[in-house]
Amino acid sequence: MATTMTPPTADPVTLMPKKGSRARPLFDQTIMKRALKDSFVKLNPRTMMKNPVMFVVEVGAAMTTILAARDIASGAGIAGFTFQITLWLWFTVLFANFAEAMAEGRGKAQADTLRKTKTETTARRLVNGNGKTETVAATELRSGDLVRVETGETIPGDGDVIEGIASVDESAITGESAPVIRESGGDRSAVTGGTKVLSDWIKVKITSNPGETFLDRMIALVEGAERQKTPNEIALNIVIAGLTLVFLLAVVTLHPFAIFSVNASGSGTAPSVTVLISLLVCLIPTTIGGLLSAIGIAGMDRVMQHNVLAMSGKAVEAAGDVNTLLLDKTGTITLGNRQAVEFIPLGSVTEAELADAAQLSSLADETPEGRSIVVLAKQKYNIRGREVAAHEAHFIPFTAQTRMSGVDIDARRIRKGATDSVIEFVHEHGGTAPTELMDVTERISRSGGTPLVVADRERALGVIHLKDVVKGGMRERFQQLRAMGIRTVMITGDNPLTAAAIAAEAGTDDFLAQATPKDKMDLIKKEQAGGRLVAMTGDGTNDAPALAQADVGLAMNTGTMAAKEAGNMVDLDSNPTKLIEVVAIGKQLLMTRGALFTFSIANDIAKYFAILPAMFMTMYPVMGKLNIMGLHSPQSAVLAAVIFNALIIIVLIPLALRGVKYKPMSAAALLRRNLLVYGVGGVIAPFPGIWLIDRLLGLLHLA
């Protein structure tokens, strides 16, 4: 591996994933109707027990329901207060269920959309390899079957193209309207059931059985209800459950202590069970407890909105903790094809003369390099394509033997190709190569480019400079990643000289040249041995071992089935740079959890000043000094705190679903921002909220 390069830094800019084609409105009416229904379904105690905090609230609501029924039946004066507390405790549980159901509903709506692509299609299965076909239902296909799919037909199941080439519409799966090319061999042979062939034909070997297709897996995985909790979420649940247990023990011991104090002093009244339950519900972390599941499910949904299928929530979460990012050079950092960037004439030849000859030799060259030569001549010298049929032009295709291509037109014999091949061509026609030719070609090679020499019979006209073009904005993106504390490593099969030049231009922190599958594996293991989490992207079978080893392996949907099986994420758009967005979403998920946990703990402070004076003023009048909000009665203080505790969950649902806005910054800066915004904000916000609710209760004579 080459020495680490540190490009100049720049001010980080916001790195947020762009909105994907599958993004839904935050409060879609269909999703909201389903979520409202699911909010009541989730009241099942077996379901609620999965969330210890909200289970405690539900038990408290059930207890106050019994107390309210007793007070109403007996005509007690506090019946109205008990009834209102009961109502708002049930609202608290329902609001938390609604938040989770909203997050799940977005996944279920996505699954419903995908199910519509599972139509009862038929397939033309090849019989005995003799070219004959039989029409069968797609559900009858088994792994290993061969099918032929032609223009206008739907691909009946997941498989690999083993013969032919076709344009395929994958919009049913990816949401993108642009068709893609699928062909036998290479890394673009995998096809997905439910997609449609737009042109030509392909022979497909089915690789899945019914119920095991990629589409079936997608439907199951985007169902939020099927999501398993991640290690980070489990750890946070344990902390929240621990805090709940501590507050539960504290509140339970308050009741006998209060009774003892009243009996000892002979004055005052002990707080009622309803008030004690209210205190418990307000002090346990109900806000984060009610939103935690929604945050995790919404994180997976945001990834899916970017057309990335996460095989588990753990993969999304791991993306947020990534330290090292491995990216393929070709197609990820560079455009994937060499482009002509410069014409360098030799001797007395002008640039325009060289450009004219280069374009003539490339008119029939359909390779990306050939097309780029034609375009460069047109853009730089306004030389447009010409009608050459009247000149009896004879185009010479490139072959591995000659390593040249070109055109014979009129008396001209123009060739372009590898340096030694073109020099030999010049010598065969009685010419000699200029002395500066080798200097120019060596300079281009040292810079990481590819030289193509152009000659016309015995004259060497000049050199075309081809280079891998780094995608626009890559350097800035890598600077953003560096600001996140993520180290970037470019992986390429190029020689170290070329790799170093591209890495320096793109601004990666390091590179691995002439990389083999074993080299990639060794690099990932080395990083992981140092305690770092590694993410990488790939699409070929040779990438499969490394994708499986990486903590976050993003496989391309256009890649081989082996690559997709090895990774724990699949990019349905097959955009290798998507990994950068996935990392941002993962970090946003972790930030959102941390921010709302901070807010949940901080806003308990205001509730102390609301409920504790209300509970103990009759026994200890000095406690009235803690009533800094001037709440007008003990009952209104307790009720206002309970109402605020319920409503804040609803207020924070959009934040839980959208996620906290993320900007690249260090962990220390991130912690300071969270403490300032959500810590201080969590302390301040409840005071005016509880005060306002208290005043409204007074005006409405509800307390």
N, C-alpha and C positions, 0 to 999 in steps of 0.2 A: 504494500500500500504506500502511496506517496505521502510526502510530508504534508501535514495539515496546512491549509491556506486560510488566512483570515482576511477576507475582503473588507474594504472600508465600510464602517457602519453608517446607517442612516436612521433618521427618525422613523420609528415604527408607525405604521398606519393600521387602521382597523382591518382586521382579517375576519370577515364574517361570510359564511357560505351564502352563495346566491340562491335565490328561491328557485326550487326545482319545479318541474312540470306537474308534480303530484301534490303540490302544496294546497291545503284546503283552508277556507276561512276559519278563523279561530273559534267562532261561535256559529257553526253551521247548524241550521234549524233541525235537519234530520238527526245530526249527532246529538244535539241538545235534548231532543225528544227521547232518544234511546237512553241518554245519560240520566234523565229524570226518572225513567222507569227503573233503570239499574240501581239507582240510589236507594230505592226501597228494597229491591231484591237483595242487595248487599247487607241489609240489616240482619240477615241470618247470623246468629251468634257464631256458628262454625266459620263463616267467612270473616266476621269481625275479629275473631281470635288471632288471625294472621297479622293484625295491626294492634299490638298491646295497648297503645295509647288510646286509640279510638274505642277499643273494647271496654276500657275502664270508663270512658265517657258514656258508652251505651249502658253499662251496668248502673252508673249513677243516674242516667235518665230513667231507667226502669224503676229504680228505688224512689226517685222523686215522683214518678207517676203514681205509685202506690200511696205515697204520702199525700199527694194532691187529691186523690180520690177519697182518702180518709178525711182530709180537712173539709172538702166540699160536702161530704156526707154528714159531717158533724156540725157544719156551719161555722167553722173556726174563722176568726178574723183574718188569718194569714192565708186563707185558701187561694185568694187571687194572686198573692205573691208566689206561693208554691206552684200554682198552675203556670204562671209565666216563666218561672225558672225551668220547669219541666219542658215547656214548649221550646225554649231556646236551647236546652241541652239536646233535645232531639234534632233541632235544626243544625246544631254543631256536628252531630254525627252524619246527618244527611248531606251537609255541605261538603264534608270530607269525602263521603262516598261519591258525591257529584263530581268532585275534582278528579278522582280516580277514574270514574266512569267516562268523563269527558276525554281523558287521555286514552283510555281503552277504546272509546268509540271511534276515535280517529283511525286507529289501527283496524277496527272491525269494518269501518266504511271502506278502507283501502282493500281489505280482504274481499268484501262484497264485489268491488269493482273487478278484482282479479278473477273471481269465480265466474264472472260473465264471459271470460275468455275461454272457459272450459266447456265448449259446445260438443255435441255428439258428432264429431267429425268421423269421416271414413278414411281409410288408408288403402293404398295399392301396394300390397305386400308381394315381394318377389318370391316366386316358387322355385325351389330346387336349383337356383342359380342359372336357369336356362333363359332368362329374360322375360318369361311369362309372369303375369301378375294376377292376383286375386283381390277383390274388394272385401275388406273386413272393417268392422268397427274399430276405432282407435283404441278402445278399451281392451281389445283382444290382443294387442301387440305386447310382446315380451322382449326382454333384453336379448339382443343378438339378432332380432328380426331385421330384414332389409326392406326398405320401402323406397319407392320412386315418387318424387313430388315435383310437379310441373307448375307452370305459370298459373296464378290464380288459386292454387290449392293451399290448404292449411297444413303445416307440418304437424303430423299427428302425435309426436312424442319427442322427448329429449333424445339427442343422438349426435353422431359425428358424421360429417360429409365424407364419403369415401370415393365419390366420383362426381365430376361435374362442378359447375360454378353457377351461382344464381344471386340475384338481388333479392333481399329479404326485408319485409316490413315487420319490424319488431315493436311497433308502437303499442301493441296490446300489453307488452311486458315492460318496456322502458318508458313509455309515454312520449318518446321522441318520434317525430314524423319522418325524419330522414332515413331512407333505406340503407342497409348495410350489405356488404358483399360477404358471402359464405362460399368457401371452396375447399376442396380436399387437400389434405396436407397442411403443414404449417400451424400457426396459432389462431387461424380464423375458420376452423372446421366445425366448431361446436354450434349446434342449433337447438332452439328451445321449442317445446310443444306449444301450440297456440299461435305461433307466428306464421306469416303468409309469404309464399314465394311470389315475387312480382314479375320476374323474367327468367327465362331459360329453365333449366331443370337440375336437380341434384338427386343423387342416390344416398340415402341416409341409413346408417346402422344404428338401430335403437339401443340406447344404453340404460333405460330405466323400465321398471315394471309399473303397472297401474297403481296409483296412490303414492308413488315414489318419485314423481317427476319434479323438476325444478319449480314448476308452477304450484304444485301441491305444497312444497316446502315453503315457498314464498307466502302462501295463504296462511299456513300454520304459524310462520315466524312473525308476520305483521299483526297477528292477533295479540293485542297487548295482554289479554288475560292469560296467555300461555307463557308469558315472560317469567323467567326465573330471576330471583333477586341476585344482584351482583355482590361480591365480597365487600366493597365499600358501603353499599346500601345495608348489608347485613350488620356490618360494624356500627353504622350509624343507628340502626334499629336497636342494637344492644345498648348503646349509650342512652337513647331515648327511653328504652324500657327501664334502665337503671335509674334514671332521673324520676321516672314515674313511680317506681317502687319507693324511692326515698321520700318523695312528697306524700305518697299514700301513707307511709308509716308516720310521717310528721303530723298529717291531718288527723289520722285515727287517734293518735295520742293526745291531740288537743281537746277532744271531747271530755274525757275523764278529768283532765287538768282543769278545764273550765268549770265543770261541776264542783270539783273540790274547792276552787277559788270562791265560787258563789256561796257554798256552804260555810266556808271559813270566814268570809267577810260579812255574810248575811245581807248582802246587797247585790243588785245587778241580776242579769239573767244569762244563762249559758247559751251560746249560739246553737241554733237548731241544726238538725241533721241536714236539712235542705241547704243551709248556709255553708255547712262544712263541705258538702258535695260540690257546691259552687266554687268554694275556695280551691278544692282539689283540682277541678276541671280547669280553672283559670291558671293555676300554677304549673301543672304538668305541660310539657311542650306539645300542646294540641295543634299549634299552627304547622310545625314541621311534620308532626305525626300524621296530620290530615293530608299533607301535600307530598309526602315523600314518595309514595308509589307513583303519583301523577308525574313527578319530576323524572323518574326513571323511564316510565313508559313514553313520556313526551320526548325524551332524548333519543330513543330508538325511532320514534316517529319522525323526528327532524332529519335523522340519517336517511330514512326511507323517502322523505320528501325530496332528497337529493339523488334519488334513484340508486341508493346504496342499500343492499340487503345485508343486514347484520345478523349473523347466525345466533348471536346471543347478546344480552345486555352487557355481559362482561367484556366483549370486544369493543363496544362503544366506550365503556368506562376506561379500559386499558388505553384507548387512543388518547384520552385526556392526560394520561401519565407518561406518554412516550418521551423518551430522551434522545433517541437516535432514529433518523428517518433514512431508509435506503431507497433510492429511486433509480430506475433504469434510465440510461441516457436517451436512447432512441425512443421517440414518441412521448417521452415524459418531460425531459429537460429540453430536448431539441424537437424540431418539427417531425423528425423521423426520416426525412429524405434530404440528401445533399442538394444544395441550391447553388446556382451560379451567382457569384457576387462581384466578379471583376474580370475584365479582359486585359491581359498584359501583353502588348505587342513587342516584337523583337526587331532589332535593327531599324530599318527605315520604314517598316510597316506602321500604318496609322491604326489607332484604336477602332475607327470606323471600318476600315478594311478587314481587320481581324473579326469584328463583330458580325460583318456581313457573311464572311466565310463560315464562322461558327454557327450562325443561324441556318445557313443553307445546309450544312451537314447534319442539322438537328431537326429539320422539318418533318421527317418521318420517324423521329425518335420519340416513342410514346412513354419513355421512362420519365419519372419526375425530374431527373437531372436534365434530360433533353428538353423537356418543356420549359424548365427554368432558364435554359440558354436562350431559347426563342423569346421568352418574356423579357429577359434582361436586355437583349438587343433592341427590342421594341421600345422599352421604357427609357433606356439611356441614349439611344441613337435614332429613335423613331423609325427603325427598320422594320417594316411590316412583312408578314408572310407573303410570298409571291407565288403566282401561278407558274409552275415549272413543267407542266405536261407538254407544252409546245416545244420545250427544249430537250425532249426525250431524256429526261433525268432518270438516272438509275441509282436508287438508294442502296447503300451497302449496310446490312444489319450488323450489329455487334455480335461477335462470337468469342467464346473463351479461347479459341486458338489464335485469332488475329488480335484480339483485345483492342479493336478499333471499329469505328463505324464511319459513315460518310456518304458522299454523293458524287456520282460522275455526271456532270452537266456540261454540255457543249464540249469545250476542250479542257475543261478543268477536272482535276481529280482531287477532291477535298477529303481529307481524313482528320478525324479527331480521336484521341485515345491515350493509352498509357505511353509514358515518355519513351521507353526503349522501343516500343512497337512503331511509333510514328517516326522516330529517328531512323529505324531500319527502312521504313517506307521512303523516306527522303533519300537515303543512300541508294536505294534501288532505282531511283529516278535520276541519279547522277548529281544530287545535291549534297550539301554538308550542313550540319546543324550549327547555328551560331554559338559562340563560346558562352554567352550569358544564359543560354537555355537551362543548363544544369543548375546554375546559381538560382534562377527563378523557381524552378521546380523544387529544389531543396528548401528554399525559404518558405514556400507554401506548405510543404510537408512538415517542417518544424513548427509551423503555426497551428498544426492540427487539421489543415485542409487537404484537398485532393487536387493535384494538377492534371489537367487534360491538355495535351499539346495538339495544336491545329496546324496542318500543313496543306499546301496546294502543290502537288507533284514534288518538285525538287526544293521548294521553299518552305521553311518552317516559319509560319506567320506569327505565332505567339502562343500564349498559355491561357486557358480558362481556369479560373480559381473556383473550385467547388468547396463548399464547407457545410458542416452541420450548422443549421441556423438555430440558435437558442431562442426559445419561445419568448415573446414579449412579456415583460413583467416578472420573469423568473428570478432575477437578482433581487428585486424588491420583496418577492415572496420569501426567498431564503433569508433575507434580513428580518422579516417578520417572525419567521420560525426561530431565528437566532435570539430574537427578543423574548420569545417564549421559553428559551433555555433548551431548544432542540437542535441537535447537531445533525447536519445533512451530509450524506455520503452518496456520491454518484457511482453507479455500477455500470460498467461497460466492457465489451469484449475488445475494444480498440487497444492499440499499443499505448504504452505509458505517455509517449510524447503527445499524441492526439488527445488522450484523456486529460492530461494536464492542461492543455490549451482550452478545451471545452469547459472544464471545471472552473478554471480561472475566470472565463468569460461569464459563466452562469452564476458564479459566486457561491458554490458549494463549499462546505468546510473541509471536505476530503474526497478522495475518489479511490475506487478499486478498479484497476485496469486488467485487461485480459482475464476477466472473471469467468471461472468455471462454476458449475453448481456446487462443488465442494468448497470453493473459495467463498461463495456467498454464505454457505452454512457455517464455515469456520469464523467468518466475520461476525455473524449474528451471535454465535455462541460466545465469542470473545467479549462482545458488548454486554451480553446477559451475565456473564461471569463477573463483570465489573459492577453489577447491580443496576444496570440500565434496562429499560423497556425499549424494544425495537419494533418498528413498523416497516413494512416493505410492500411493494406492489409488483405484480408479475402476471403474465398471461400464458406462458409456455409450460410444457411438461417439465422442462429443465428447471423451472422456477418452483415447482411443487414442493421439494424438500425444504427450501428456504421459507416458503410461505407457511408451511406447517410449523417450522421452528420459531418463526417470528411471533411476538406477542400480539401484533395486529398484522394480519396478512390480507391485503386487498387484492382479490383476483378480478381479472377483467371478464365480463360476460362473453366477449368474443373469443376468449382464450379456450384452452383445452379443458375437458372435463376433469382431468387430473388436477389442474391448477385451481379450479373452482371448488373441488372437494377438499383441497389442502388448506385453502384460506378460510378465515372466519368472517370475511365480508366479501361480497361480490358487487362490483360496480356495474349496474345494468347499462350505463352509458359507455362503458369501456373507455373512460377518460383517466389515464394514469395519474394526472395531477389532482384528481379528486381526493387522494389520500391527504393532501394538505387541508382540505375542507373537513374531512372526517376528524382529523386531529383537533381542529378548532371546535367542532361540535362536541367532541369528548371533553375538552377543557371547559366548554360552556356548561355541560351537564354537571361536572364536579363543582364549578363555581356557583351554579344555581343552588345546589344542595347546601353548600357552605354558607351562602348568603342568607338563605331562608332559615337555616338552623341558627345563625347568629341573630337574625331578627326575632325568631321565636323565643329564644332565651332572654334577649334584651327587653322585649315588651312586657315581660312578667313584672318588671320593676314597678310600673304604673299600677299594676293590679294589687301590689302590696299596699300602696297608698290608698287604694279604693276600698278593699275588702277588710283588711286588718283593723282599721279604725272602726268600721261598721260592726265588726264582730265583738270588740272588746271595750267599746266606750262606756257601756253600761257598768262594767266591772271596774274599769280603770279610766276615769274621765280624762286623765292626762293624754290618753291615746288620741283624743280629739285634735291635738296639735298636728298629727300626721295627716289630717284631712286637708291637705294643702290645695286640693282642687275645689274645696268648698261644696262638696256634694251634699244635697239638701236633706237626705235621710239615710239611715242605714240600709233600708230596703232598696232604695233607688241606687245606692252605691253598689250593692251586690248585683242587682239586676243589670245595671249599666255595664259592669265588668263582664258579666256572662254574655250579654248581647254583643259587646265589642269582640269578645273572644270568638264568637261564632261568625260575625260578619267579616272579620279580617281574613278568614279562610277564603271567602268568596272574592274579596278584593285582590288576593294574591294569586288566584287561579290563572289569570292571563300571564303573570310572570312565571309561574311554574310551567306552563305549556310552551311559552315562547323561549324561556331561558333568559338569564341575565345577559345583557349586552357585553360582549367580550372584546377586549383589546389586548394585544400582546404586551406583556410586562413581566417583570421578575416576580417571583413568589412573594418577596418581602413587600413590594409595591402593591401587589394584589391583596395581601393581607391587610395592609394599611387602608386601602380603598374600601374593602368589605367592612372593616371595623368602623370606618367613618360613616359610610352610607347606610349600612344595614345594622350596625351596632348602635351608633348614636341615633340613627333614625328610628330604630326599634325602641329605644328608650323614650324618645320624644313623642312619637306618633300617638301612642295610646292616651296620653294625658288630655289633649284636646278632644280626642275621639270619645273617651269615657265622659268627659265633662259635657260635651254636646248631647250625648245620649241621656245623661242624667237630667239635663234641662228639658229635653223633649218628653221624658217620662213624667216630669213634674207638670208640664203644660197639659199633657193628655190625662193627668190624674191616674196614671197607671201604677204609681208607687208613692 
